[in-house]
């Protein structure tokens, strides 16, 4: 599968075999890019906690939290439709820097406005734009990793990026909870804004190899939009993954809101506890990210992906039923570890089999199709949990996730 780009007649712009043989930490450009993303996630984990807390602090409503998540998710879906076309046509380095700077400015508005009092409407205005810009960044991010390390080290590189991002995520939620408890959630959002500025500065010093944007050509917007979807439809494994993840994303986008509400409303804990639980959960992501390359080599893509999704469902099903904070943290860690392994595997596979000039459009189409119903799912999940309770809703959603993993055994995913 790693040679599919050559068979399709594309030119391999990856680093030389000598460069690929060096340990990742000795490859300068990857190391700087690695640091930039770690710093960005460190700050972004503040917003992950702070924005829902801002809504809950002001309105006391889980449904309003879910609505904010849904609005942001909907903006991501809309942006994903066009993100691949943009990424394949422009200078990816400039795009990544520009996305970071825009998010720095927009998130920086929130703590400034909050000095004069809560303005919930601002969150509903800022978050969709930031999520749309974030989708552009995310698609660009996926496309440049292969240009930095080549196909031979993709799973390892993705795993290390996810591991250190998760390590930053351990510290971030704890600090966010402490900052939110001491000075308010708005200040934590300000930390997130500053992190994007640092990330942009680091990315400025990274050199990306190749000019994939030129190879994409200018063939018309509609044709470009169809190109990514056509590639997914023609590839049996990616086609199956798109359908399966459509259901999985619908069920799980609202998990973060559900956990926060369960801790604060059902169990009566404070913001600091929320941050601690999320930090412990991030330890699971670190574990999964560090193990994924080794486990995939040993068991294969199909076994890792299906098993990880099924375990995610089991963890999700139990979160609303457990009453102790350590148990909640353990289940969140299990969910994030398995979700991270499944996500790293699917991203690495997509990078391996997609020709370089199409990578942005294929990534964009993949995310658009499987994520399109997720914002609706987040709104439905949180509304149902507020009216019916977190335990039965989590049990139903988790059980369905297990069924998604079982269904994958009857698709080409199992044999990949």
SEDO-661694 format. One record per residue (C-alpha): residue number from 1; chain; z, x, y. Coordinates in nm, 3 decimals, decimal comma, padded with zeros to 5 digits. Last residue first. Layout:
BEGIN
SITE     k   c         Z         X         Y
SITE   NUM   A         Z         X         Y
...
END
This chain:
BEGIN
SITE     k   c         Z         X         Y
SITE   416   A    00,579   -00,673   -00,495
SITE   415   A    00,632   -00,876   -00,812
SITE   414   A    00,910   -01,105   -00,687
SITE   413   A    00,747   -01,155   -00,348
SITE   412   A    00,434   -01,287   -00,526
SITE   411   A    00,615   -01,623   -00,556
SITE   410   A    00,834   -01,790   -00,821
SITE   409   A    01,133   -01,558   -00,765
SITE   408   A    01,114   -01,643   -00,393
SITE   407   A    01,231   -01,996   -00,477
SITE   406   A    01,565   -01,853   -00,594
SITE   405   A    01,617   -01,679   -00,260
SITE   404   A    01,528   -01,997   -00,072
SITE   403   A    01,767   -02,192   -00,296
SITE   402   A    02,048   -01,959   -00,190
SITE   401   A    01,957   -02,035    00,172
SITE   400   A    01,984   -02,408    00,094
SITE   399   A    02,336   -02,354   -00,036
SITE   398   A    02,427   -02,173    00,284
SITE   397   A    02,300   -02,454    00,507
SITE   396   A    02,485   -02,723    00,312
SITE   395   A    02,809   -02,524    00,292
SITE   394   A    02,792   -02,431    00,661
SITE   393   A    02,752   -02,797    00,757
SITE   392   A    03,038   -02,902    00,529
SITE   391   A    03,277   -02,637    00,671
SITE   390   A    03,181   -02,639    01,040
SITE   389   A    03,280   -02,998    01,100
SITE   388   A    03,087   -03,324    01,115
SITE   387   A    03,041   -03,379    01,490
SITE   386   A    03,059   -03,023    01,623
SITE   385   A    02,900   -02,883    01,307
SITE   384   A    02,612   -03,131    01,327
SITE   383   A    02,536   -03,039    01,688
SITE   382   A    02,561   -02,669    01,601
SITE   381   A    02,322   -02,696    01,308
SITE   380   A    02,074   -02,924    01,485
SITE   379   A    02,049   -02,702    01,793
SITE   378   A    02,017   -02,386    01,582
SITE   377   A    01,757   -02,550    01,356
SITE   376   A    01,549   -02,658    01,653
SITE   375   A    01,555   -02,297    01,776
SITE   374   A    01,457   -02,177    01,424
SITE   373   A    01,147   -02,398    01,390
SITE   372   A    00,897   -02,139    01,516
SITE   371   A    01,067   -01,836    01,360
SITE   370   A    00,851   -01,799    01,047
SITE   369   A    00,523   -01,862    01,225
SITE   368   A    00,592   -01,679    01,549
SITE   367   A    00,753   -01,379    01,378
SITE   366   A    00,462   -01,323    01,141
SITE   365   A    00,200   -01,389    01,411
SITE   364   A    00,360   -01,134    01,644
SITE   363   A    00,394   -00,874    01,369
SITE   362   A    00,030   -00,927    01,270
SITE   361   A   -00,084   -00,906    01,632
SITE   360   A    00,111   -00,588    01,704
SITE   359   A    00,012   -00,419    01,379
SITE   358   A   -00,360   -00,492    01,404
SITE   357   A   -00,477   -00,156    01,545
SITE   356   A   -00,247    00,028    01,297
SITE   355   A   -00,376   -00,138    00,979
SITE   354   A   -00,100   -00,348    00,817
SITE   353   A    00,031   -00,257    00,470
SITE   352   A    00,310   -00,014    00,554
SITE   351   A    00,434   -00,179    00,874
SITE   350   A    00,461   -00,516    00,699
SITE   349   A    00,649   -00,360    00,409
SITE   348   A    00,888   -00,187    00,647
SITE   347   A    00,960   -00,512    00,833
SITE   346   A    01,018   -00,705    00,510
SITE   345   A    01,252   -00,440    00,368
SITE   344   A    01,447   -00,399    00,693
SITE   343   A    01,495   -00,776    00,721
SITE   342   A    01,616   -00,817    00,363
SITE   341   A    01,860   -00,528    00,399
SITE   340   A    01,986   -00,652    00,736
SITE   339   A    02,038   -01,003    00,606
SITE   338   A    02,234   -00,862    00,313
SITE   337   A    02,465   -00,656    00,531
SITE   336   A    02,488   -00,928    00,798
SITE   335   A    02,589   -01,198    00,549
SITE   334   A    02,839   -00,972    00,374
SITE   333   A    02,995   -00,867    00,705
SITE   332   A    03,021   -01,231    00,816
SITE   331   A    03,191   -01,309    00,484
SITE   330   A    03,442   -01,026    00,529
SITE   329   A    03,515   -01,121    00,891
SITE   328   A    03,584   -01,483    00,793
SITE   327   A    03,815   -01,365    00,515
SITE   326   A    04,001   -01,132    00,751
SITE   325   A    04,043   -01,419    01,005
SITE   324   A    04,204   -01,652    00,752
SITE   323   A    04,104   -02,014    00,714
SITE   322   A    03,806   -01,996    00,481
SITE   321   A    03,596   -02,310    00,451
SITE   320   A    03,353   -02,262    00,740
SITE   319   A    03,246   -01,915    00,628
SITE   318   A    03,195   -02,001    00,260
SITE   317   A    02,840   -02,136    00,259
SITE   316   A    02,719   -01,859    00,490
SITE   315   A    02,839   -01,591    00,247
SITE   314   A    02,667   -01,758   -00,049
SITE   313   A    02,347   -01,802    00,151
SITE   312   A    02,337   -01,438    00,258
SITE   311   A    02,387   -01,345   -00,108
SITE   310   A    02,071   -01,541   -00,197
SITE   309   A    01,874   -01,372    00,081
SITE   308   A    01,983   -01,026   -00,034
SITE   307   A    01,896   -01,093   -00,397
SITE   306   A    01,547   -01,214   -00,309
SITE   305   A    01,473   -00,918   -00,082
SITE   304   A    01,620   -00,645   -00,301
SITE   303   A    01,463   -00,772   -00,622
SITE   302   A    01,120   -00,813   -00,466
SITE   301   A    01,111   -00,479   -00,282
SITE   300   A    01,187   -00,259   -00,578
SITE   299   A    01,509   -00,183   -00,764
SITE   298   A    01,553    00,194   -00,728
SITE   297   A    01,332    00,274   -00,430
SITE   296   A    01,453   -00,042   -00,255
SITE   295   A    01,816    00,050   -00,321
SITE   294   A    01,773    00,399   -00,175
SITE   293   A    01,593    00,276    00,138
SITE   292   A    01,836   -00,015    00,187
SITE   291   A    02,165    00,172    00,149
SITE   290   A    02,221    00,298    00,503
SITE   289   A    02,101   -00,028    00,657
SITE   288   A    02,315   -00,242    00,430
SITE   287   A    02,630   -00,045    00,504
SITE   286   A    02,567   -00,044    00,877
SITE   285   A    02,497   -00,418    00,877
SITE   284   A    02,823   -00,478    00,693
SITE   283   A    03,008   -00,275    00,952
SITE   282   A    02,855   -00,514    01,204
SITE   281   A    03,063   -00,793    01,054
SITE   280   A    03,377   -00,595    01,134
SITE   279   A    03,256   -00,583    01,495
SITE   278   A    03,181   -00,954    01,497
SITE   277   A    03,531   -01,026    01,369
SITE   276   A    03,685   -00,799    01,633
SITE   275   A    03,489   -00,959    01,916
SITE   274   A    03,592   -01,309    01,812
SITE   273   A    03,954   -01,195    01,783
SITE   272   A    03,943   -01,063    02,138
SITE   271   A    03,804   -01,392    02,263
SITE   270   A    04,110   -01,584    02,139
SITE   269   A    04,205   -01,758    01,813
SITE   268   A    04,267   -02,127    01,746
SITE   267   A    04,142   -02,153    01,385
SITE   266   A    03,910   -02,453    01,419
SITE   265   A    03,822   -02,417    01,788
SITE   264   A    03,818   -02,041    01,854
SITE   263   A    03,733   -01,893    01,517
SITE   262   A    03,514   -02,178    01,397
SITE   261   A    03,335   -02,200    01,732
SITE   260   A    03,256   -01,828    01,729
SITE   259   A    03,136   -01,843    01,367
SITE   258   A    02,914   -02,146    01,433
SITE   257   A    02,764   -01,989    01,744
SITE   256   A    02,671   -01,677    01,545
SITE   255   A    02,528   -01,885    01,261
SITE   254   A    02,290   -02,082    01,486
SITE   253   A    01,981   -01,886    01,384
SITE   252   A    02,065   -01,933    01,015
SITE   251   A    01,910   -02,253    00,880
SITE   250   A    01,577   -02,257    01,061
SITE   249   A    01,547   -01,882    01,002
SITE   248   A    01,577   -01,929    00,623
SITE   247   A    01,323   -02,212    00,613
SITE   246   A    01,052   -02,025    00,804
SITE   245   A    01,159   -01,710    00,619
SITE   244   A    01,031   -01,856    00,293
SITE   243   A    00,694   -01,954    00,440
SITE   242   A    00,634   -01,620    00,612
SITE   241   A    00,753   -01,426    00,308
SITE   240   A    00,498   -01,603    00,089
SITE   239   A    00,209   -01,515    00,320
SITE   238   A    00,334   -01,158    00,354
SITE   237   A    00,338   -01,123   -00,025
SITE   236   A   -00,004   -01,279   -00,086
SITE   235   A   -00,193   -01,100    00,197
SITE   234   A   -00,491   -01,309    00,312
SITE   233   A   -00,282   -01,561    00,506
SITE   232   A   -00,095   -01,284    00,685
SITE   231   A   -00,420   -01,113    00,789
SITE   230   A   -00,561   -01,444    00,915
SITE   229   A   -00,247   -01,510    01,121
SITE   228   A   -00,281   -01,174    01,293
SITE   227   A   -00,651   -01,223    01,370
SITE   226   A   -00,615   -01,581    01,495
SITE   225   A   -00,443   -01,480    01,819
SITE   224   A   -00,700   -01,208    01,882
SITE   223   A   -00,983   -01,455    01,832
SITE   222   A   -00,826   -01,692    02,082
SITE   221   A   -00,770   -01,416    02,339
SITE   220   A   -01,118   -01,264    02,330
SITE   219   A   -01,251   -00,955    02,156
SITE   218   A   -01,123   -00,679    02,383
SITE   217   A   -01,066   -00,384    02,151
SITE   216   A   -00,771   -00,324    01,924
SITE   215   A   -00,858    00,043    01,891
SITE   214   A   -00,777    00,105    02,257
SITE   213   A   -00,424   -00,032    02,216
SITE   212   A   -00,364    00,192    01,916
SITE   211   A   -00,378    00,508    02,130
SITE   210   A   -00,213    00,776    01,917
SITE   209   A    00,124    00,946    01,922
SITE   208   A    00,420    00,819    02,121
SITE   207   A    00,598    01,068    02,344
SITE   206   A    00,957    00,975    02,433
SITE   205   A    01,104    01,088    02,768
SITE   204   A    01,061    00,752    02,945
SITE   203   A    01,226    00,586    02,646
SITE   202   A    01,556    00,749    02,747
SITE   201   A    01,539    00,611    03,101
SITE   200   A    01,449    00,262    02,980
SITE   199   A    01,745    00,264    02,739
SITE   198   A    01,982    00,365    03,019
SITE   197   A    01,861    00,076    03,234
SITE   196   A    01,891   -00,165    02,944
SITE   195   A    02,251   -00,058    02,893
SITE   194   A    02,337   -00,146    03,254
SITE   193   A    02,237   -00,509    03,200
SITE   192   A    02,451   -00,533    02,884
SITE   191   A    02,751   -00,402    03,076
SITE   190   A    02,692   -00,678    03,333
SITE   189   A    02,701   -00,937    03,053
SITE   188   A    03,051   -00,812    02,969
SITE   187   A    03,154   -00,874    03,329
SITE   186   A    03,045   -01,236    03,297
SITE   185   A    03,265   -01,282    02,988
SITE   184   A    03,586   -01,258    03,189
SITE   183   A    03,801   -00,973    03,321
SITE   182   A    04,068   -00,914    03,057
SITE   181   A    03,969   -01,138    02,764
SITE   180   A    03,597   -01,089    02,821
SITE   179   A    03,644   -00,711    02,849
SITE   178   A    03,847   -00,704    02,527
SITE   177   A    03,600   -00,925    02,340
SITE   176   A    03,306   -00,726    02,471
SITE   175   A    03,476   -00,400    02,374
SITE   174   A    03,527   -00,524    02,019
SITE   173   A    03,176   -00,672    02,012
SITE   172   A    03,020   -00,343    02,127
SITE   171   A    03,210   -00,096    01,911
SITE   170   A    03,088   -00,232    01,580
SITE   169   A    02,747   -00,314    01,726
SITE   168   A    02,699    00,049    01,818
SITE   167   A    02,742    00,120    01,449
SITE   166   A    02,498   -00,164    01,383
SITE   165   A    02,240    00,001    01,603
SITE   164   A    02,316    00,325    01,421
SITE   163   A    02,247    00,159    01,088
SITE   162   A    01,944   -00,041    01,202
SITE   161   A    01,770    00,267    01,340
SITE   160   A    01,866    00,457    01,027
SITE   159   A    01,728    00,186    00,799
SITE   158   A    01,408    00,157    00,997
SITE   157   A    01,359    00,533    00,975
SITE   156   A    01,434    00,541    00,601
SITE   155   A    01,200    00,247    00,536
SITE   154   A    00,927    00,407    00,745
SITE   153   A    00,953    00,765    00,618
SITE   152   A    00,622    00,792    00,431
SITE   151   A    00,437    00,559    00,669
SITE   150   A    00,442    00,797    00,965
SITE   149   A    00,746    00,897    01,173
SITE   148   A    00,679    00,825    01,542
SITE   147   A    00,357    00,624    01,522
SITE   146   A    00,515    00,419    01,243
SITE   145   A    00,805    00,335    01,472
SITE   144   A    00,575    00,239    01,758
SITE   143   A    00,457   -00,098    01,627
SITE   142   A    00,802   -00,239    01,553
SITE   141   A    00,929   -00,159    01,902
SITE   140   A    00,625   -00,320    02,064
SITE   139   A    00,695   -00,643    01,876
SITE   138   A    01,062   -00,626    01,976
SITE   137   A    00,986   -00,548    02,341
SITE   136   A    00,750   -00,843    02,377
SITE   135   A    01,013   -01,058    02,207
SITE   134   A    01,277   -00,926    02,447
SITE   133   A    01,062   -01,031    02,740
SITE   132   A    01,061   -01,385    02,601
SITE   131   A    01,433   -01,366    02,529
SITE   130   A    01,502   -01,241    02,881
SITE   129   A    01,296   -01,524    03,031
SITE   128   A    01,470   -01,783    02,813
SITE   127   A    01,816   -01,634    02,894
SITE   126   A    01,779   -01,632    03,272
SITE   125   A    01,714   -02,000    03,348
SITE   124   A    01,950   -02,159    03,095
SITE   123   A    02,214   -01,901    03,189
SITE   122   A    02,164   -01,980    03,558
SITE   121   A    02,219   -02,351    03,494
SITE   120   A    02,569   -02,268    03,373
SITE   119   A    02,671   -02,155    03,722
SITE   118   A    03,036   -02,051    03,711
SITE   117   A    03,186   -01,945    04,047
SITE   116   A    03,105   -01,721    04,339
SITE   115   A    03,156   -01,396    04,148
SITE   114   A    02,958   -01,560    03,869
SITE   113   A    02,640   -01,503    04,073
SITE   112   A    02,684   -01,125    04,059
SITE   111   A    02,791   -01,129    03,693
SITE   110   A    02,473   -01,322    03,603
SITE   109   A    02,220   -01,140    03,819
SITE   108   A    02,251   -00,816    03,620
SITE   107   A    02,109   -00,996    03,317
SITE   106   A    01,788   -01,048    03,513
SITE   105   A    01,757   -00,696    03,657
SITE   104   A    01,837   -00,510    03,333
SITE   103   A    01,610   -00,745    03,140
SITE   102   A    01,317   -00,659    03,367
SITE   101   A    01,391   -00,286    03,340
SITE   100   A    01,404   -00,291    02,960
SITE    99   A    01,076   -00,483    02,934
SITE    98   A    00,907   -00,237    03,170
SITE    97   A    01,018    00,063    02,965
SITE    96   A    00,892   -00,090    02,641
SITE    95   A    00,559   -00,186    02,799
SITE    94   A    00,511    00,157    02,951
SITE    93   A    00,551    00,314    02,607
SITE    92   A    00,323    00,058    02,446
SITE    91   A    00,027    00,124    02,677
SITE    90   A   -00,153   -00,209    02,664
SITE    89   A   -00,393   -00,397    02,436
SITE    88   A   -00,219   -00,416    02,098
SITE    87   A    00,114   -00,505    02,259
SITE    86   A   -00,038   -00,784    02,469
SITE    85   A   -00,218   -00,946    02,176
SITE    84   A    00,095   -00,914    01,962
SITE    83   A    00,314   -01,077    02,226
SITE    82   A    00,095   -01,384    02,279
SITE    81   A    00,235   -01,622    02,017
SITE    80   A    00,565   -01,433    02,015
SITE    79   A    00,630   -01,538    02,375
SITE    78   A    00,632   -01,906    02,278
SITE    77   A    00,865   -01,837    01,986
SITE    76   A    01,097   -01,623    02,196
SITE    75   A    01,119   -01,895    02,463
SITE    74   A    01,216   -02,143    02,191
SITE    73   A    01,492   -01,908    02,074
SITE    72   A    01,640   -01,885    02,421
SITE    71   A    01,639   -02,263    02,457
SITE    70   A    01,786   -02,303    02,108
SITE    69   A    02,068   -02,055    02,170
SITE    68   A    02,150   -02,233    02,496
SITE    67   A    02,145   -02,568    02,313
SITE    66   A    02,375   -02,429    02,043
SITE    65   A    02,630   -02,328    02,300
SITE    64   A    02,599   -02,672    02,461
SITE    63   A    02,657   -02,829    02,117
SITE    62   A    02,966   -02,613    02,069
SITE    61   A    03,114   -02,763    02,385
SITE    60   A    03,415   -02,637    02,581
SITE    59   A    03,204   -02,659    02,899
SITE    58   A    03,298   -02,355    03,111
SITE    57   A    03,471   -02,130    02,858
SITE    56   A    03,233   -02,238    02,580
SITE    55   A    02,927   -02,158    02,792
SITE    54   A    03,059   -01,822    02,908
SITE    53   A    03,179   -01,746    02,554
SITE    52   A    02,830   -01,811    02,418
SITE    51   A    02,691   -01,562    02,675
SITE    50   A    02,962   -01,299    02,625
SITE    49   A    02,943   -01,241    02,250
SITE    48   A    02,576   -01,161    02,203
SITE    47   A    02,571   -01,039    02,563
SITE    46   A    02,812   -00,757    02,476
SITE    45   A    02,610   -00,678    02,164
SITE    44   A    02,323   -00,606    02,399
SITE    43   A    02,513   -00,316    02,552
SITE    42   A    02,556   -00,127    02,226
SITE    41   A    02,212   -00,246    02,117
SITE    40   A    02,052   -00,071    02,415
SITE    39   A    02,250    00,247    02,355
SITE    38   A    02,140    00,257    01,992
SITE    37   A    01,780    00,187    02,090
SITE    36   A    01,771    00,476    02,335
SITE    35   A    01,938    00,716    02,090
SITE    34   A    01,679    00,644    01,819
SITE    33   A    01,396    00,684    02,070
SITE    32   A    01,538    01,025    02,161
SITE    31   A    01,570    01,121    01,792
SITE    30   A    01,224    00,987    01,708
SITE    29   A    01,071    01,198    01,982
SITE    28   A    01,259    01,510    01,880
SITE    27   A    01,203    01,504    01,504
SITE    26   A    01,502    01,698    01,371
SITE    25   A    01,710    01,383    01,315
SITE    24   A    01,431    01,242    01,101
SITE    23   A    01,443    01,529    00,854
SITE    22   A    01,115    01,722    00,853
SITE    21   A    00,857    01,628    00,590
SITE    20   A    00,685    01,379    00,820
SITE    19   A    00,607    01,651    01,075
SITE    18   A    00,450    01,867    00,806
SITE    17   A    00,251    01,573    00,672
SITE    16   A    00,108    01,522    01,024
SITE    15   A    00,230    01,241    01,244
SITE    14   A    00,053    00,905    01,215
SITE    13   A   -00,270    00,821    01,394
SITE    12   A   -00,450    00,722    01,072
SITE    11   A   -00,794    00,595    01,167
SITE    10   A   -00,897    00,253    01,049
SITE     9   A   -01,165    00,185    00,786
SITE     8   A   -00,980   -00,086    00,598
SITE     7   A   -00,925    00,156    00,310
SITE     6   A   -00,757    00,399    00,550
SITE     5   A   -00,515    00,133    00,674
SITE     4   A   -00,437    00,024    00,319
SITE     3   A   -00,313    00,371    00,226
SITE     2   A    00,059    00,290    00,236
SITE     1   A    00,000    00,000    00,000
END
